[in-house]
Amino acid sequence: RFHDAREDFDESVRLNPVDITYFYRGRAQEELGRLEEALADYDEAIKLNPDLAQAYFYRGGVYRALARFPEALASYETAIRLIPEDDQSHYGFGVVSHNLGDYEAAINAFDKAIALDPGQAQFHFDRGNANYALGRFETAVSDYDEALRLDAKNAAAYRNRGRARQALRQLESALSDFDEAISLDPLDAQAYGGRGAIHFEQGRFAQALAAYDEAIGVDAEDPQYYIGRGLAHIASGDLSLALADYDEAIRLDPQSVDALAKRGRLNSVLNRLPQALDDFNEAIRLDPQNSSLFAGRGKVYHALDRLPQALSDYDEAILLNPEDARVYRRRGSARSELGLLNEAKEDYEAAIRLEPTDAWSHAQLGVTYEALNLISEALTHY
Protein backbone atom coordinates (compact mmCIF):
# COMPACT_ATOMS: atom_id res chain seq x y z
CA ARG A 1 0.00 0.00 0.00
CA PHE A 2 2.74 2.52 0.94
CA HIS A 3 4.71 1.50 -2.16
CA ASP A 4 1.71 2.39 -4.32
CA ALA A 5 1.22 5.61 -2.37
CA ARG A 6 4.84 6.60 -2.93
CA GLU A 7 4.46 6.07 -6.67
CA ASP A 8 1.32 8.21 -6.62
CA PHE A 9 3.15 10.95 -4.72
CA ASP A 10 6.06 10.72 -7.17
CA GLU A 11 3.60 11.67 -9.85
CA SER A 12 2.04 14.37 -7.66
CA VAL A 13 5.47 15.91 -7.01
CA ARG A 14 6.23 15.86 -10.72
CA LEU A 15 2.95 17.55 -11.59
CA ASN A 16 2.59 19.83 -8.56
CA PRO A 17 5.83 20.19 -6.51
CA VAL A 18 4.36 21.96 -3.47
CA ASP A 19 5.05 21.53 0.22
CA ILE A 20 2.22 19.12 1.00
CA THR A 21 3.05 16.68 -1.79
CA TYR A 22 6.64 16.46 -0.63
CA PHE A 23 5.39 16.01 2.93
CA TYR A 24 3.05 13.14 2.07
CA ARG A 25 5.65 11.47 -0.09
CA GLY A 26 8.01 11.76 2.87
CA ARG A 27 5.45 9.98 5.03
CA ALA A 28 5.21 7.15 2.50
CA GLN A 29 9.00 6.91 2.27
CA GLU A 30 9.21 6.75 6.06
CA GLU A 31 6.65 3.94 6.27
CA LEU A 32 8.67 2.02 3.67
CA GLY A 33 11.80 2.41 5.82
CA ARG A 34 13.46 4.71 3.28
CA LEU A 35 14.54 7.19 5.94
CA GLU A 36 17.10 9.19 4.01
CA GLU A 37 14.61 9.70 1.17
CA ALA A 38 11.98 10.71 3.74
CA LEU A 39 14.37 13.29 5.18
CA ALA A 40 14.98 14.75 1.75
CA ASP A 41 11.23 15.12 1.17
CA TYR A 42 10.63 16.69 4.60
CA ASP A 43 13.51 19.09 3.96
CA GLU A 44 12.01 20.09 0.65
CA ALA A 45 8.56 20.57 2.20
CA ILE A 46 10.10 22.80 4.88
CA LYS A 47 12.03 24.79 2.29
CA LEU A 48 8.78 25.45 0.44
CA ASN A 49 6.83 26.16 3.64
CA PRO A 50 8.94 26.98 6.73
CA ASP A 51 5.77 27.01 8.87
CA LEU A 52 4.71 23.43 8.12
CA ALA A 53 4.83 22.08 11.68
CA GLN A 54 3.97 18.50 10.66
CA ALA A 55 7.11 18.30 8.52
CA TYR A 56 9.31 19.33 11.46
CA PHE A 57 7.57 16.82 13.74
CA TYR A 58 7.98 13.86 11.39
CA ARG A 59 11.49 14.91 10.44
CA GLY A 60 12.31 14.84 14.15
CA GLY A 61 11.05 11.26 14.27
CA VAL A 62 13.24 10.23 11.34
CA TYR A 63 16.30 11.90 12.87
CA ARG A 64 15.49 10.04 16.10
CA ALA A 65 15.26 6.72 14.26
CA LEU A 66 18.66 7.47 12.70
CA ALA A 67 20.11 8.35 16.15
CA ARG A 68 20.83 11.88 14.93
CA PHE A 69 19.60 13.25 18.22
CA PRO A 70 20.74 16.92 18.13
CA GLU A 71 19.03 17.37 14.75
CA ALA A 72 15.92 15.61 16.07
CA LEU A 73 15.85 17.97 19.04
CA ALA A 74 16.04 21.02 16.76
CA SER A 75 13.17 19.71 14.61
CA TYR A 76 10.96 19.08 17.62
CA GLU A 77 11.80 22.52 19.03
CA THR A 78 10.57 24.16 15.82
CA ALA A 79 7.43 22.01 15.76
CA ILE A 80 6.69 23.11 19.34
CA ARG A 81 7.30 26.77 18.48
CA LEU A 82 4.83 26.49 15.62
CA ILE A 83 2.17 24.49 17.56
CA PRO A 84 2.84 24.77 21.32
CA GLU A 85 -0.23 22.68 22.20
CA ASP A 86 0.97 19.58 20.30
CA ASP A 87 1.53 16.97 23.01
CA GLN A 88 3.33 14.59 20.64
CA SER A 89 6.01 17.16 19.80
CA HIS A 90 6.69 17.72 23.50
CA TYR A 91 6.82 13.95 23.97
CA GLY A 92 9.27 13.52 21.08
CA PHE A 93 11.43 16.29 22.52
CA GLY A 94 11.42 14.43 25.86
CA VAL A 95 12.39 11.11 24.31
CA VAL A 96 15.33 12.66 22.46
CA SER A 97 16.44 14.58 25.55
CA HIS A 98 16.50 11.25 27.39
CA ASN A 99 18.54 9.73 24.57
CA LEU A 100 21.03 12.57 25.00
CA GLY A 101 21.22 12.03 28.77
CA ASP A 102 19.50 15.31 29.63
CA TYR A 103 16.96 13.78 32.00
CA GLU A 104 15.78 17.05 33.53
CA ALA A 105 14.91 18.40 30.09
CA ALA A 106 13.18 15.11 29.33
CA ILE A 107 11.05 15.35 32.47
CA ASN A 108 10.15 18.96 31.70
CA ALA A 109 9.01 17.93 28.20
CA PHE A 110 7.05 14.94 29.50
CA ASP A 111 5.39 17.21 32.07
CA LYS A 112 4.16 19.44 29.23
CA ALA A 113 2.96 16.48 27.19
CA ILE A 114 1.07 15.09 30.21
CA ALA A 115 -0.51 18.48 30.95
CA LEU A 116 -1.83 18.50 27.37
CA ASP A 117 -2.99 14.86 27.42
CA PRO A 118 -2.84 13.15 30.82
CA GLY A 119 -4.42 9.98 29.50
CA GLN A 120 -1.39 8.73 27.56
CA ALA A 121 0.20 5.85 29.47
CA GLN A 122 3.39 6.12 27.43
CA PHE A 123 4.01 9.69 28.62
CA HIS A 124 3.90 8.61 32.27
CA PHE A 125 6.02 5.54 31.52
CA ASP A 126 8.79 7.56 29.87
CA ARG A 127 8.73 10.18 32.61
CA GLY A 128 9.18 7.31 35.05
CA ASN A 129 12.22 6.16 33.09
CA ALA A 130 13.75 9.64 33.28
CA ASN A 131 13.09 9.86 37.01
CA TYR A 132 14.62 6.42 37.45
CA ALA A 133 17.73 7.55 35.55
CA LEU A 134 18.08 10.44 38.03
CA GLY A 135 17.75 8.10 41.02
CA ARG A 136 14.31 9.45 41.94
CA PHE A 137 12.94 6.00 42.51
CA GLU A 138 9.83 6.90 44.52
CA THR A 139 8.77 9.41 41.88
CA ALA A 140 9.46 6.84 39.19
CA VAL A 141 7.22 4.34 40.99
CA SER A 142 4.42 6.93 41.02
CA ASP A 143 4.85 7.47 37.29
CA TYR A 144 4.75 3.73 36.60
CA ASP A 145 1.68 3.44 38.86
CA GLU A 146 -0.15 5.94 36.66
CA ALA A 147 1.03 4.28 33.46
CA LEU A 148 -0.35 0.98 34.75
CA ARG A 149 -3.62 2.58 35.83
CA LEU A 150 -4.04 3.72 32.23
CA ASP A 151 -2.72 0.49 30.70
CA ALA A 152 -2.89 -2.49 33.04
CA LYS A 153 -1.27 -4.81 30.44
CA ASN A 154 1.93 -2.80 30.09
CA ALA A 155 4.59 -5.41 30.81
CA ALA A 156 7.46 -2.91 30.53
CA ALA A 157 5.85 -0.69 33.18
CA TYR A 158 5.63 -3.62 35.59
CA ARG A 159 9.25 -4.51 34.89
CA ASN A 160 10.56 -0.97 35.32
CA ARG A 161 8.46 -0.43 38.44
CA GLY A 162 10.07 -3.62 39.73
CA ARG A 163 13.51 -2.15 39.08
CA ALA A 164 12.58 1.05 40.93
CA ARG A 165 11.16 -0.90 43.87
CA GLN A 166 14.29 -3.05 43.89
CA ALA A 167 16.39 0.11 44.19
CA LEU A 168 14.14 1.18 47.10
CA ARG A 169 14.75 -2.23 48.74
CA GLN A 170 11.07 -3.14 48.42
CA LEU A 171 12.13 -6.59 47.29
CA GLU A 172 8.89 -8.54 47.62
CA SER A 173 6.94 -5.88 45.73
CA ALA A 174 9.67 -5.76 43.11
CA LEU A 175 9.56 -9.52 42.71
CA SER A 176 5.79 -9.38 42.28
CA ASP A 177 6.24 -6.80 39.53
CA PHE A 178 8.84 -8.88 37.71
CA ASP A 179 6.54 -11.91 37.94
CA GLU A 180 3.65 -9.92 36.48
CA ALA A 181 5.85 -8.55 33.69
CA ILE A 182 6.86 -12.09 32.77
CA SER A 183 3.25 -13.33 32.82
CA LEU A 184 2.38 -10.56 30.33
CA ASP A 185 5.54 -10.94 28.25
CA PRO A 186 7.35 -14.27 28.65
CA LEU A 187 10.17 -12.93 26.45
CA ASP A 188 11.13 -10.05 28.77
CA ALA A 189 14.74 -10.93 29.55
CA GLN A 190 15.21 -7.95 31.86
CA ALA A 191 12.31 -9.11 34.04
CA TYR A 192 13.91 -12.54 34.39
CA GLY A 193 17.19 -10.83 35.25
CA GLY A 194 15.49 -8.73 37.94
CA ARG A 195 13.80 -11.84 39.32
CA GLY A 196 17.17 -13.62 39.42
CA ALA A 197 18.84 -10.76 41.27
CA ILE A 198 16.17 -10.72 43.99
CA HIS A 199 16.19 -14.50 44.44
CA PHE A 200 19.99 -14.32 44.74
CA GLU A 201 19.87 -11.52 47.30
CA GLN A 202 17.35 -13.45 49.38
CA GLY A 203 19.44 -16.62 49.32
CA ARG A 204 17.28 -18.63 46.90
CA PHE A 205 20.17 -19.62 44.68
CA ALA A 206 18.48 -22.41 42.73
CA GLN A 207 15.65 -20.05 41.80
CA ALA A 208 18.15 -17.36 40.91
CA LEU A 209 19.93 -19.78 38.59
CA ALA A 210 16.63 -20.74 36.96
CA ALA A 211 15.73 -17.07 36.41
CA TYR A 212 19.12 -16.26 34.87
CA ASP A 213 18.82 -19.35 32.65
CA GLU A 214 15.51 -17.96 31.39
CA ALA A 215 17.03 -14.52 30.82
CA ILE A 216 19.89 -16.00 28.82
CA GLY A 217 17.47 -18.19 26.89
CA VAL A 218 15.69 -15.03 25.75
CA ASP A 219 18.78 -12.83 25.30
CA ALA A 220 22.08 -14.67 25.13
CA GLU A 221 24.00 -11.49 24.22
CA ASP A 222 23.65 -9.54 27.47
CA PRO A 223 26.74 -10.03 29.67
CA GLN A 224 24.90 -8.95 32.83
CA TYR A 225 22.90 -12.17 32.94
CA TYR A 226 26.08 -14.25 32.85
CA ILE A 227 27.58 -12.12 35.62
CA GLY A 228 24.48 -12.62 37.75
CA ARG A 229 24.39 -16.34 37.06
CA GLY A 230 28.10 -16.54 37.88
CA LEU A 231 27.42 -15.11 41.33
CA ALA A 232 24.62 -17.64 41.85
CA HIS A 233 26.94 -20.48 40.79
CA ILE A 234 29.54 -19.33 43.34
CA ALA A 235 26.89 -19.20 46.06
CA SER A 236 25.91 -22.76 45.05
CA GLY A 237 29.53 -23.91 45.20
CA ASP A 238 29.92 -24.43 41.43
CA LEU A 239 33.06 -22.38 40.88
CA SER A 240 33.94 -23.86 37.49
CA LEU A 241 30.49 -22.96 36.14
CA ALA A 242 30.88 -19.46 37.56
CA LEU A 243 34.22 -19.11 35.80
CA ALA A 244 32.62 -20.19 32.51
CA ASP A 245 29.92 -17.54 32.96
CA TYR A 246 32.45 -14.80 33.62
CA ASP A 247 34.42 -15.95 30.58
CA GLU A 248 31.29 -15.59 28.45
CA ALA A 249 30.44 -12.19 29.91
CA ILE A 250 33.92 -10.95 29.02
CA ARG A 251 33.71 -12.46 25.55
CA LEU A 252 30.50 -10.50 25.00
CA ASP A 253 31.91 -7.32 26.52
CA PRO A 254 35.72 -7.29 26.80
CA GLN A 255 35.52 -3.90 28.52
CA SER A 256 33.24 -5.00 31.36
CA VAL A 257 35.18 -3.94 34.43
CA ASP A 258 32.64 -5.71 36.64
CA ALA A 259 33.12 -9.06 34.88
CA LEU A 260 36.92 -8.71 34.83
CA ALA A 261 37.02 -7.88 38.54
CA LYS A 262 34.73 -10.77 39.45
CA ARG A 263 36.73 -13.20 37.34
CA GLY A 264 39.92 -11.85 38.88
CA ARG A 265 38.63 -12.52 42.38
CA LEU A 266 37.43 -15.98 41.41
CA ASN A 267 40.75 -16.81 39.76
CA SER A 268 42.43 -15.72 42.97
CA VAL A 269 40.19 -18.05 45.02
CA LEU A 270 41.01 -20.87 42.58
CA ASN A 271 44.73 -20.08 43.03
CA ARG A 272 45.01 -19.15 39.35
CA LEU A 273 47.09 -16.17 40.34
CA PRO A 274 48.67 -15.25 36.98
CA GLN A 275 45.21 -15.23 35.40
CA ALA A 276 43.87 -13.18 38.31
CA LEU A 277 46.67 -10.68 37.80
CA ASP A 278 45.84 -10.40 34.09
CA ASP A 279 42.20 -9.70 34.92
CA PHE A 280 42.98 -6.99 37.44
CA ASN A 281 45.57 -5.41 35.15
CA GLU A 282 42.99 -5.09 32.38
CA ALA A 283 40.28 -3.86 34.75
CA ILE A 284 42.61 -1.18 36.14
CA ARG A 285 43.54 -0.10 32.62
CA LEU A 286 39.86 0.44 31.92
CA ASP A 287 38.99 2.03 35.29
CA PRO A 288 42.09 3.49 36.98
CA GLN A 289 40.07 5.32 39.65
CA ASN A 290 38.47 2.19 41.11
CA SER A 291 39.92 1.55 44.57
CA SER A 292 38.57 -2.01 44.83
CA LEU A 293 40.54 -3.04 41.74
CA PHE A 294 43.83 -1.93 43.31
CA ALA A 295 42.85 -3.69 46.53
CA GLY A 296 42.12 -6.87 44.57
CA ARG A 297 45.35 -6.74 42.59
CA GLY A 298 47.28 -5.96 45.75
CA LYS A 299 45.85 -9.11 47.32
CA VAL A 300 47.06 -11.14 44.31
CA TYR A 301 50.54 -9.63 44.53
CA HIS A 302 50.47 -10.40 48.24
CA ALA A 303 49.62 -14.05 47.53
CA LEU A 304 52.47 -14.15 45.00
CA ASP A 305 54.79 -12.80 47.73
CA ARG A 306 55.47 -9.72 45.65
CA LEU A 307 55.15 -7.47 48.67
CA PRO A 308 56.48 -4.16 47.28
CA GLN A 309 53.92 -4.31 44.44
CA ALA A 310 51.22 -5.31 46.94
CA LEU A 311 52.05 -2.32 49.13
CA SER A 312 51.98 0.01 46.14
CA ASP A 313 48.50 -1.19 45.20
CA TYR A 314 47.24 -0.99 48.78
CA ASP A 315 48.59 2.58 48.95
CA GLU A 316 46.69 3.49 45.79
CA ALA A 317 43.50 1.82 47.00
CA ILE A 318 43.64 3.80 50.27
CA LEU A 319 44.38 7.03 48.39
CA LEU A 320 41.26 6.48 46.28
CA ASN A 321 39.11 5.29 49.20
CA PRO A 322 40.47 5.97 52.69
CA GLU A 323 37.36 4.45 54.34
CA ASP A 324 37.94 0.77 53.46
CA ALA A 325 39.09 -1.06 56.59
CA ARG A 326 39.93 -4.24 54.67
CA VAL A 327 42.72 -2.54 52.76
CA TYR A 328 44.32 -1.20 55.95
CA ARG A 329 44.23 -4.76 57.32
CA ARG A 330 45.90 -6.13 54.22
CA ARG A 331 48.52 -3.40 54.11
CA GLY A 332 49.20 -3.90 57.79
CA SER A 333 49.80 -7.60 57.14
CA ALA A 334 52.16 -6.86 54.23
CA ARG A 335 54.07 -4.31 56.30
CA SER A 336 54.38 -6.81 59.15
CA GLU A 337 55.84 -9.38 56.79
CA LEU A 338 58.39 -6.77 55.66
CA GLY A 339 59.27 -5.94 59.26
CA LEU A 340 57.70 -2.48 59.09
CA LEU A 341 56.08 -2.87 62.50
CA ASN A 342 55.37 0.76 63.35
CA GLU A 343 53.71 1.26 59.97
CA ALA A 344 51.76 -1.98 60.39
CA LYS A 345 50.59 -0.78 63.82
CA GLU A 346 49.23 2.40 62.22
CA ASP A 347 47.32 0.36 59.64
CA TYR A 348 45.71 -1.91 62.21
CA GLU A 349 44.77 1.13 64.29
CA ALA A 350 43.19 2.71 61.21
CA ALA A 351 41.24 -0.48 60.50
CA ILE A 352 39.95 -0.52 64.09
CA ARG A 353 38.92 3.13 63.90
CA LEU A 354 36.80 2.25 60.87
CA GLU A 355 35.52 -1.05 62.29
CA PRO A 356 35.88 -0.98 66.10
CA THR A 357 34.59 -4.57 66.54
CA ASP A 358 37.05 -6.10 64.05
CA ALA A 359 38.53 -8.93 66.14
CA TRP A 360 41.19 -9.85 63.58
CA SER A 361 42.67 -6.34 63.53
CA HIS A 362 42.65 -6.17 67.34
CA ALA A 363 44.52 -9.51 67.46
CA GLN A 364 47.06 -8.42 64.86
CA LEU A 365 47.56 -5.10 66.60
CA GLY A 366 48.23 -7.04 69.81
CA VAL A 367 50.82 -9.20 68.02
CA THR A 368 52.45 -6.07 66.60
CA TYR A 369 52.57 -4.34 70.00
CA GLU A 370 54.13 -7.48 71.48
CA ALA A 371 56.76 -7.51 68.73
CA LEU A 372 57.48 -3.87 69.57
CA ASN A 373 57.82 -4.92 73.24
CA LEU A 374 54.75 -2.87 74.21
CA ILE A 375 53.27 -5.62 76.36
CA SER A 376 50.55 -3.68 78.21
CA GLU A 377 49.20 -2.31 74.93
CA ALA A 378 49.32 -5.80 73.47
CA LEU A 379 47.29 -7.19 76.34
CA THR A 380 44.64 -4.51 75.81
CA HIS A 381 44.01 -5.71 72.25
CA TYR A 382 44.27 -9.40 73.01
C-alpha positions in Angstrom: 0.0 0.0 0.0 2.7 2.5 0.9 4.7 1.5 -2.2 1.7 2.4 -4.3 1.2 5.6 -2.4 4.8 6.6 -2.9 4.5 6.1 -6.7 1.3 8.2 -6.6 3.1 10.9 -4.7 6.1 10.7 -7.2 3.6 11.7 -9.8 2.0 14.4 -7.7 5.5 15.9 -7.0 6.2 15.9 -10.7 2.9 17.5 -11.6 2.6 19.8 -8.6 5.8 20.2 -6.5 4.4 22.0 -3.5 5.1 21.5 0.2 2.2 19.1 1.0 3.0 16.7 -1.8 6.6 16.5 -0.6 5.4 16.0 2.9 3.1 13.1 2.1 5.6 11.5 -0.1 8.0 11.8 2.9 5.4 10.0 5.0 5.2 7.2 2.5 9.0 6.9 2.3 9.2 6.8 6.1 6.7 3.9 6.3 8.7 2.0 3.7 11.8 2.4 5.8 13.5 4.7 3.3 14.5 7.2 5.9 17.1 9.2 4.0 14.6 9.7 1.2 12.0 10.7 3.7 14.4 13.3 5.2 15.0 14.8 1.7 11.2 15.1 1.2 10.6 16.7 4.6 13.5 19.1 4.0 12.0 20.1 0.6 8.6 20.6 2.2 10.1 22.8 4.9 12.0 24.8 2.3 8.8 25.5 0.4 6.8 26.2 3.6 8.9 27.0 6.7 5.8 27.0 8.9 4.7 23.4 8.1 4.8 22.1 11.7 4.0 18.5 10.7 7.1 18.3 8.5 9.3 19.3 11.5 7.6 16.8 13.7 8.0 13.9 11.4 11.5 14.9 10.4 12.3 14.8 14.2 11.0 11.3 14.3 13.2 10.2 11.3 16.3 11.9 12.9 15.5 10.0 16.1 15.3 6.7 14.3 18.7 7.5 12.7 20.1 8.4 16.1 20.8 11.9 14.9 19.6 13.2 18.2 20.7 16.9 18.1 19.0 17.4 14.8 15.9 15.6 16.1 15.8 18.0 19.0 16.0 21.0 16.8 13.2 19.7 14.6 11.0 19.1 17.6 11.8 22.5 19.0 10.6 24.2 15.8 7.4 22.0 15.8 6.7 23.1 19.3 7.3 26.8 18.5 4.8 26.5 15.6 2.2 24.5 17.6 2.8 24.8 21.3 -0.2 22.7 22.2 1.0 19.6 20.3 1.5 17.0 23.0 3.3 14.6 20.6 6.0 17.2 19.8 6.7 17.7 23.5 6.8 14.0 24.0 9.3 13.5 21.1 11.4 16.3 22.5 11.4 14.4 25.9 12.4 11.1 24.3 15.3 12.7 22.5 16.4 14.6 25.5 16.5 11.3 27.4 18.5 9.7 24.6 21.0 12.6 25.0 21.2 12.0 28.8 19.5 15.3 29.6 17.0 13.8 32.0 15.8 17.1 33.5 14.9 18.4 30.1 13.2 15.1 29.3 11.0 15.3 32.5 10.1 19.0 31.7 9.0 17.9 28.2 7.0 14.9 29.5 5.4 17.2 32.1 4.2 19.4 29.2 3.0 16.5 27.2 1.1 15.1 30.2 -0.5 18.5 30.9 -1.8 18.5 27.4 -3.0 14.9 27.4 -2.8 13.2 30.8 -4.4 10.0 29.5 -1.4 8.7 27.6 0.2 5.8 29.5 3.4 6.1 27.4 4.0 9.7 28.6 3.9 8.6 32.3 6.0 5.5 31.5 8.8 7.6 29.9 8.7 10.2 32.6 9.2 7.3 35.1 12.2 6.2 33.1 13.8 9.6 33.3 13.1 9.9 37.0 14.6 6.4 37.4 17.7 7.5 35.6 18.1 10.4 38.0 17.7 8.1 41.0 14.3 9.4 41.9 12.9 6.0 42.5 9.8 6.9 44.5 8.8 9.4 41.9 9.5 6.8 39.2 7.2 4.3 41.0 4.4 6.9 41.0 4.9 7.5 37.3 4.8 3.7 36.6 1.7 3.4 38.9 -0.2 5.9 36.7 1.0 4.3 33.5 -0.4 1.0 34.8 -3.6 2.6 35.8 -4.0 3.7 32.2 -2.7 0.5 30.7 -2.9 -2.5 33.0 -1.3 -4.8 30.4 1.9 -2.8 30.1 4.6 -5.4 30.8 7.5 -2.9 30.5 5.8 -0.7 33.2 5.6 -3.6 35.6 9.3 -4.5 34.9 10.6 -1.0 35.3 8.5 -0.4 38.4 10.1 -3.6 39.7 13.5 -2.2 39.1 12.6 1.1 40.9 11.2 -0.9 43.9 14.3 -3.0 43.9 16.4 0.1 44.2 14.1 1.2 47.1 14.8 -2.2 48.7 11.1 -3.1 48.4 12.1 -6.6 47.3 8.9 -8.5 47.6 6.9 -5.9 45.7 9.7 -5.8 43.1 9.6 -9.5 42.7 5.8 -9.4 42.3 6.2 -6.8 39.5 8.8 -8.9 37.7 6.5 -11.9 37.9 3.6 -9.9 36.5 5.9 -8.5 33.7 6.9 -12.1 32.8 3.3 -13.3 32.8 2.4 -10.6 30.3 5.5 -10.9 28.2 7.4 -14.3 28.7 10.2 -12.9 26.4 11.1 -10.1 28.8 14.7 -10.9 29.5 15.2 -7.9 31.9 12.3 -9.1 34.0 13.9 -12.5 34.4 17.2 -10.8 35.3 15.5 -8.7 37.9 13.8 -11.8 39.3 17.2 -13.6 39.4 18.8 -10.8 41.3 16.2 -10.7 44.0 16.2 -14.5 44.4 20.0 -14.3 44.7 19.9 -11.5 47.3 17.3 -13.4 49.4 19.4 -16.6 49.3 17.3 -18.6 46.9 20.2 -19.6 44.7 18.5 -22.4 42.7 15.7 -20.0 41.8 18.2 -17.4 40.9 19.9 -19.8 38.6 16.6 -20.7 37.0 15.7 -17.1 36.4 19.1 -16.3 34.9 18.8 -19.4 32.7 15.5 -18.0 31.4 17.0 -14.5 30.8 19.9 -16.0 28.8 17.5 -18.2 26.9 15.7 -15.0 25.7 18.8 -12.8 25.3 22.1 -14.7 25.1 24.0 -11.5 24.2 23.7 -9.5 27.5 26.7 -10.0 29.7 24.9 -8.9 32.8 22.9 -12.2 32.9 26.1 -14.3 32.8 27.6 -12.1 35.6 24.5 -12.6 37.7 24.4 -16.3 37.1 28.1 -16.5 37.9 27.4 -15.1 41.3 24.6 -17.6 41.8 26.9 -20.5 40.8 29.5 -19.3 43.3 26.9 -19.2 46.1 25.9 -22.8 45.0 29.5 -23.9 45.2 29.9 -24.4 41.4 33.1 -22.4 40.9 33.9 -23.9 37.5 30.5 -23.0 36.1 30.9 -19.5 37.6 34.2 -19.1 35.8 32.6 -20.2 32.5 29.9 -17.5 33.0 32.5 -14.8 33.6 34.4 -15.9 30.6 31.3 -15.6 28.5 30.4 -12.2 29.9 33.9 -10.9 29.0 33.7 -12.5 25.5 30.5 -10.5 25.0 31.9 -7.3 26.5 35.7 -7.3 26.8 35.5 -3.9 28.5 33.2 -5.0 31.4 35.2 -3.9 34.4 32.6 -5.7 36.6 33.1 -9.1 34.9 36.9 -8.7 34.8 37.0 -7.9 38.5 34.7 -10.8 39.4 36.7 -13.2 37.3 39.9 -11.9 38.9 38.6 -12.5 42.4 37.4 -16.0 41.4 40.8 -16.8 39.8 42.4 -15.7 43.0 40.2 -18.0 45.0 41.0 -20.9 42.6 44.7 -20.1 43.0 45.0 -19.2 39.4 47.1 -16.2 40.3 48.7 -15.3 37.0 45.2 -15.2 35.4 43.9 -13.2 38.3 46.7 -10.7 37.8 45.8 -10.4 34.1 42.2 -9.7 34.9 43.0 -7.0 37.4 45.6 -5.4 35.1 43.0 -5.1 32.4 40.3 -3.9 34.8 42.6 -1.2 36.1 43.5 -0.1 32.6 39.9 0.4 31.9 39.0 2.0 35.3 42.1 3.5 37.0 40.1 5.3 39.7 38.5 2.2 41.1 39.9 1.5 44.6 38.6 -2.0 44.8 40.5 -3.0 41.7 43.8 -1.9 43.3 42.9 -3.7 46.5 42.1 -6.9 44.6 45.3 -6.7 42.6 47.3 -6.0 45.7 45.8 -9.1 47.3 47.1 -11.1 44.3 50.5 -9.6 44.5 50.5 -10.4 48.2 49.6 -14.0 47.5 52.5 -14.1 45.0 54.8 -12.8 47.7 55.5 -9.7 45.6 55.1 -7.5 48.7 56.5 -4.2 47.3 53.9 -4.3 44.4 51.2 -5.3 46.9 52.1 -2.3 49.1 52.0 0.0 46.1 48.5 -1.2 45.2 47.2 -1.0 48.8 48.6 2.6 49.0 46.7 3.5 45.8 43.5 1.8 47.0 43.6 3.8 50.3 44.4 7.0 48.4 41.3 6.5 46.3 39.1 5.3 49.2 40.5 6.0 52.7 37.4 4.4 54.3 37.9 0.8 53.5 39.1 -1.1 56.6 39.9 -4.2 54.7 42.7 -2.5 52.8 44.3 -1.2 56.0 44.2 -4.8 57.3 45.9 -6.1 54.2 48.5 -3.4 54.1 49.2 -3.9 57.8 49.8 -7.6 57.1 52.2 -6.9 54.2 54.1 -4.3 56.3 54.4 -6.8 59.2 55.8 -9.4 56.8 58.4 -6.8 55.7 59.3 -5.9 59.3 57.7 -2.5 59.1 56.1 -2.9 62.5 55.4 0.8 63.3 53.7 1.3 60.0 51.8 -2.0 60.4 50.6 -0.8 63.8 49.2 2.4 62.2 47.3 0.4 59.6 45.7 -1.9 62.2 44.8 1.1 64.3 43.2 2.7 61.2 41.2 -0.5 60.5 39.9 -0.5 64.1 38.9 3.1 63.9 36.8 2.2 60.9 35.5 -1.1 62.3 35.9 -1.0 66.1 34.6 -4.6 66.5 37.1 -6.1 64.1 38.5 -8.9 66.1 41.2 -9.9 63.6 42.7 -6.3 63.5 42.7 -6.2 67.3 44.5 -9.5 67.5 47.1 -8.4 64.9 47.6 -5.1 66.6 48.2 -7.0 69.8 50.8 -9.2 68.0 52.4 -6.1 66.6 52.6 -4.3 70.0 54.1 -7.5 71.5 56.8 -7.5 68.7 57.5 -3.9 69.6 57.8 -4.9 73.2 54.8 -2.9 74.2 53.3 -5.6 76.4 50.5 -3.7 78.2 49.2 -2.3 74.9 49.3 -5.8 73.5 47.3 -7.2 76.3 44.6 -4.5 75.8 44.0 -5.7 72.2 44.3 -9.4 73.0 
